[in-house]
Amino acid sequence: MKKQPEVTAATRQKLIDAFWSVFTTKDIDKITIAEITRIAEYNRGTFYEYFVDIYDLLDQVEDDLILQVKGQIEDILEKDFPKDFPKDLSSYSLKCAKIFRQYEDKIFVLLGPHGDPKFHTKLQDAFLTVFNQYAIIPEDIQNLDYLITFAFSGIVGMLTHWYEKGKDLTEDEFVKMVQTLVAVGAVGYTKESL
């Protein structure tokens, strides 16, 4: 007899939740399937119905998270774009910051010391597709890939540092600082290109 989709989704989610409970404190190579299934109260066979191994589970978790965040950012852009962009960049930044706040624990675990180094690139690629879709980034800028890497790495680095420091700046202060640093760096380069 085939399982109900709700049961299947709930089982998969319970395995994912068990994984998160361990992944927040352990490196991926130290996590075992036995540990995940013990916490989720399933057997190994159930695990293999959903995932090939721990690394497949990590990939699926990352992909699901990126889809959720990307979807919400696309919703913001769909509603508001392009009537006030880029004049109201701080408004977009604050809206995006709220989305990140919703998922921050998971995002910062993935970006942190126990996280997956590939997650940063996956996240950057996802955002780049959104920016390209809405033509937010002009394609005729020289060395665009370097500028994007610079800006994204800077933003992610600052977000991670801010999170690790217990968000010692207000969200408004933080967003303003990031916008200024990215704008001055990227705009300064494009105006005074080597």
C-alpha positions as CSV (number, residue, x, y, z in Angstrom):
1,M,0.0,0.0,0.0
2,K,1.3,3.4,-1.0
3,K,1.9,6.0,1.8
4,Q,-0.2,9.2,1.9
5,P,1.7,12.3,0.7
6,E,1.2,14.0,4.1
7,V,2.7,11.0,5.9
8,T,5.6,10.9,3.5
9,A,6.3,14.7,3.9
10,A,6.0,14.4,7.7
11,T,8.4,11.5,7.9
12,R,10.9,13.3,5.7
13,Q,10.6,16.5,7.8
14,K,11.1,14.5,11.0
15,L,14.4,13.1,9.6
16,I,15.4,16.6,8.5
17,D,14.6,18.0,12.0
18,A,16.7,15.3,13.6
19,F,19.5,16.2,11.3
20,W,19.3,19.9,12.2
21,S,19.4,19.0,15.9
22,V,22.8,17.3,15.4
23,F,24.2,19.5,12.6
24,T,24.1,22.7,14.8
25,T,26.9,21.2,16.9
26,K,28.7,18.6,14.7
27,D,30.6,18.6,11.5
28,I,28.8,16.7,8.7
29,D,31.5,14.0,8.5
30,K,30.8,13.2,12.2
31,I,27.1,12.7,11.8
32,T,25.8,9.2,11.3
33,I,22.6,7.8,9.9
34,A,22.1,5.8,13.1
35,E,22.2,9.0,15.1
36,I,19.6,10.7,12.8
37,T,17.2,7.7,12.8
38,R,17.5,7.3,16.6
39,I,16.5,10.9,17.2
40,A,13.7,10.7,14.6
41,E,12.6,7.4,15.9
42,Y,12.8,5.6,12.6
43,N,14.9,2.8,11.3
44,R,17.7,3.0,8.7
45,G,15.5,1.7,6.0
46,T,13.1,4.7,6.4
47,F,16.1,7.0,6.1
48,Y,17.1,5.4,2.8
49,E,13.5,5.9,1.4
50,Y,14.3,9.7,1.4
51,F,18.0,10.1,1.2
52,V,21.0,8.3,-0.3
53,D,23.3,9.3,2.6
54,I,24.0,12.2,5.0
55,Y,25.5,14.3,2.2
56,D,22.4,13.9,0.1
57,L,20.3,14.9,3.1
58,L,22.5,18.0,3.5
59,D,22.1,18.9,-0.2
60,Q,18.3,18.5,0.0
61,V,18.2,20.7,3.1
62,E,20.3,23.4,1.4
63,D,18.2,23.2,-1.8
64,D,14.9,23.4,0.1
65,L,16.1,26.4,2.2
66,I,17.4,28.3,-0.9
67,L,14.1,27.7,-2.7
68,Q,12.1,29.1,0.2
69,V,14.3,32.2,0.6
70,K,14.6,32.8,-3.2
71,G,10.8,32.4,-3.6
72,Q,10.1,35.0,-0.9
73,I,12.5,37.5,-2.4
74,E,11.0,36.9,-5.9
75,D,7.6,37.6,-4.3
76,I,8.9,41.0,-3.0
77,L,10.4,41.9,-6.4
78,E,7.2,40.7,-8.2
79,K,5.0,43.0,-6.1
80,D,7.2,46.1,-6.1
81,F,9.6,45.9,-9.1
82,P,10.4,48.1,-11.0
83,K,8.3,51.1,-9.9
84,D,10.7,52.3,-7.1
85,F,13.9,50.4,-7.8
86,P,16.7,51.4,-7.2
87,K,15.6,54.6,-5.5
88,D,14.2,52.7,-2.6
89,L,17.0,50.2,-2.2
90,S,16.9,50.4,1.6
91,S,13.3,49.3,1.6
92,Y,14.2,46.2,-0.5
93,S,17.2,45.5,1.8
94,L,15.0,45.7,4.9
95,K,12.4,43.4,3.3
96,C,15.1,40.9,2.4
97,A,16.6,41.2,5.9
98,K,13.2,40.1,7.3
99,I,13.3,37.0,5.1
100,F,16.8,36.2,6.3
101,R,15.8,36.7,9.9
102,Q,13.1,34.0,9.4
103,Y,15.7,31.5,8.3
104,E,18.7,32.9,10.1
105,D,19.4,29.9,12.4
106,K,19.7,27.5,9.5
107,I,21.5,29.9,7.2
108,F,24.1,30.7,9.7
109,V,24.6,27.1,10.7
110,L,25.3,26.3,7.0
111,L,27.6,29.3,6.7
112,G,29.3,28.7,10.0
113,P,32.1,26.4,11.2
114,H,30.0,23.2,11.0
115,G,28.5,24.3,7.7
116,D,29.0,23.4,4.1
117,P,31.6,25.5,2.2
118,K,29.6,24.9,-1.0
119,F,26.5,26.5,0.5
120,H,27.9,30.0,0.0
121,T,28.3,29.4,-3.7
122,K,24.8,27.8,-4.0
123,L,23.3,30.8,-2.3
124,Q,25.2,33.3,-4.5
125,D,24.1,31.5,-7.6
126,A,20.5,31.5,-6.6
127,F,20.5,35.2,-5.9
128,L,22.3,35.9,-9.1
129,T,19.5,34.2,-11.1
130,V,17.0,36.4,-9.3
131,F,19.0,39.6,-10.0
132,N,19.4,38.6,-13.6
133,Q,15.7,37.8,-13.9
134,Y,14.8,41.3,-12.9
135,A,17.8,42.9,-14.6
136,I,18.9,44.5,-11.4
137,I,22.6,44.1,-12.4
138,P,23.5,45.7,-15.7
139,E,25.3,43.2,-17.9
140,D,27.7,45.7,-19.5
141,I,29.8,46.3,-16.4
142,Q,33.4,45.3,-16.8
143,N,34.4,42.3,-14.6
144,L,30.9,41.8,-13.4
145,D,31.6,38.4,-11.9
146,Y,34.3,39.8,-9.7
147,L,32.0,42.6,-8.5
148,I,29.2,40.2,-7.7
149,T,31.6,37.9,-5.8
150,F,33.0,40.8,-3.9
151,A,29.6,42.2,-2.9
152,F,28.0,38.9,-2.0
153,S,31.0,37.6,0.0
154,G,31.2,40.9,1.8
155,I,27.5,40.8,2.7
156,V,27.6,37.2,3.8
157,G,30.7,37.8,5.8
158,M,29.2,40.8,7.5
159,L,25.9,39.0,8.2
160,T,27.8,36.1,9.7
161,H,29.9,38.4,11.9
162,W,26.8,40.3,13.0
163,Y,25.0,37.1,13.9
164,E,28.0,35.8,15.8
165,K,28.3,39.1,17.7
166,G,24.7,38.7,18.9
167,K,23.4,41.4,16.5
168,D,25.0,44.2,18.4
169,L,23.8,46.7,15.8
170,T,20.2,47.4,15.0
171,E,18.9,45.9,11.8
172,D,18.6,49.4,10.3
173,E,22.2,50.3,11.3
174,F,23.5,47.0,9.9
175,V,21.6,47.4,6.6
176,K,22.8,50.9,6.2
177,M,26.4,49.9,6.8
178,V,26.2,47.0,4.3
179,Q,24.6,49.2,1.6
180,T,27.1,51.9,2.0
181,L,30.1,49.6,1.9
182,V,28.8,47.6,-1.1
183,A,27.8,50.7,-3.0
184,V,31.0,52.6,-2.4
185,G,33.1,49.6,-3.3
186,A,31.2,48.5,-6.4
187,V,30.3,52.0,-7.6
188,G,33.8,53.2,-6.9
189,Y,35.3,50.5,-9.0
190,T,32.9,51.0,-11.9
191,K,33.5,54.7,-12.0
192,E,37.3,54.5,-11.7
193,S,37.8,51.2,-13.4
194,L,41.4,50.1,-13.9
